[in-house]
Amino acid sequence: MIISVASGKGGTGKTLVSTSLALSLKDDYDVTIADCDVEEPNDHIFLKPQITGNEPVNIQVPVVAEEKCTFCGKCAKVCAFNAIAVFGNHVLTFPQLCHGCGACSYLCPEKAITEEDRHIGVVEWGDAKGIEFVQGILTVGEAMAPPVIRQVKERACGEGIIIRDAPPGTSCPVVETIRDSDFCLLLTEPTPFGLNDLTLAVETVKELGIPFGVVINRTGAGDAGVEDYCKKEKIPVLMRIPLDTEIARIYSRGIALVDGMPGWKSRFVQLFKDIKEIADERTDSVKR
C-alpha cells in the first residue's frame, strides 16, 4: 500500500506525520519511507538512517552538431519547454529547462542532435530503525525535481507499506509524488492560509482520483474554517494534533513524535487503520 503525505503549503507537519506513521507501523509491517521532498529532505533528521547506497540522477539533454544542422527549426517547434531555440545559423540550448523527453533528437531530419547526461541530483538509501529508507537530493541550483522524485519512487517500490513524504504545494513535484498512490493524507493547520492551500490540495488530489483524508496540525489555535470546510465537503478528518509546547520541543531536537511521546503510537496505528478502511472501500466501489 502506498500512502502519500502532502500539503498545500510548507510547515504543516508532513515530516512529523510521515516519520511517526512509519515508526508506529514498523513492528507489524514491512515499511519503506521515501522522502520525495528532494529540494529539502529532512526525514533523515528524525530517523537517523544508516546510508548503505546511492546512485546519481541524470537527464538526457541535447547536444547540437551545427556542421550537420540545416537550421530548419523543427527541434525548437517540438520543444514544449523552450529548451532549444534556433536563431539564424545558430542553435541555443538551455539545459536547465530541458525535461529530457528526447523529442528534438528524435525528430531532427539531419540527425544533428545527440544527447548527453546532465547530473541533477542523487538518490540515497539505507536502513532506519528497521524501516527501509530512501531519499532524493536535488543538486543546489537545479530546477527539475520530478526526475529525482521518479528515481526515488523506483527505488522505494518494495512490498508492504510505502510512505511518500511529498514536497509542499500543488505543483509538478507534488503531482509526481502522489500519482499512483493508494491514499493521500493531506496536512493542514487551522488558519486562513491553511484553509486556502488545503482547498488547492484537495482539488489536485480529486483530479488525480486518489482517495484522501485530512490531518489538522496545531489545533487549538486559529479558527474553525478548516473544520467547517471539511464538514461541508464531507472530507474525513482522520487526526488532530494539538498546538503543544512539548511536541514543539521534541521536534526542535530532531526527535520523532512517537519516540518522544510514545503514547502517540496507538493514535498513528489507528490512523493507518482508518486510511486502510477508506482505501479498501474505494477499491471495492471501483470493482462494483
C-alpha positions, 0 to 999 in steps of 0.5 A: 500500500502506498500512502502519500503525505502532502500539503498545500503549503510548507510547515504543516507537519508532513515530516512529523506525520510521515516519520511517526506513521512509519515508526508506529507501523514498523513492528507489524509491517514491512515499511519503506519511507521515501522522502520525495521532498528532494529540494529539502529532505529532512526525514533523515533528521528524525530517523537517523538512517544508516546510508548503505547506497546511492546512485546519481540522477541524470537527464538526457539533454541535447547536444547540437552538431551545427556542421550537420544542422540545416537550421530548419527549426523543427527541434525548437517547434517540438520543444514544449519547454523552450529548451532549444531555440534556433536563431539564424545559423545558430542553435541555443540550448538551455539545459536547465529547462530541458525535461529530457523527453528526447523529442528534438533528437528524435525528430531532427531530419539531419540527425544533428542532435545527440544527447548527453547526461546532465547530473541533477541530483542523487538518490540515497538509501539505507536502513532506519530503525528497521524501516527501509529508507530512501531519499532524493537530493536535488543538486543546489541550483537545479530546477527539475525535481520530478526526475529525482522524485521518479528515481526515488519512487523506483527505488522505494517500490518494495512490498508492504507499506510505502510512505511518500513524504511529498514536497509542499504545494500543488505543483509538478513535484507534488503531482509526481509524488502522489500519482499512483498512490493508494491514499493521500493524507493531506496536512493542514493547520487551522488558519486562513492560509491553511484553509486556502492551500488545503482547498488547492490540495484537495482539488489536485488530489480529486483530479488525480482520483486518489482517495484522501483524508485530512490531518489538522496540525496545531489545533487549538489555535486559529479558527474553525474554517478548516473544520467547517470546510471539511464538514461541508465537503464531507472530507474525513478528518482522520487526526488532530494534533494539538498546538503543544509546547512539548511536541514543539520541543521534541521536534526542535531536537530532531526527535520523532513524535512517537519516540518522544511521546510514545503514547502517540503510537496507538493514535498513528496505528489507528490512523493507518487503520482508518486510511486502510478502511477508506482505501479498501472501500474505494477499491471495492466501489471501483470493482462494483 
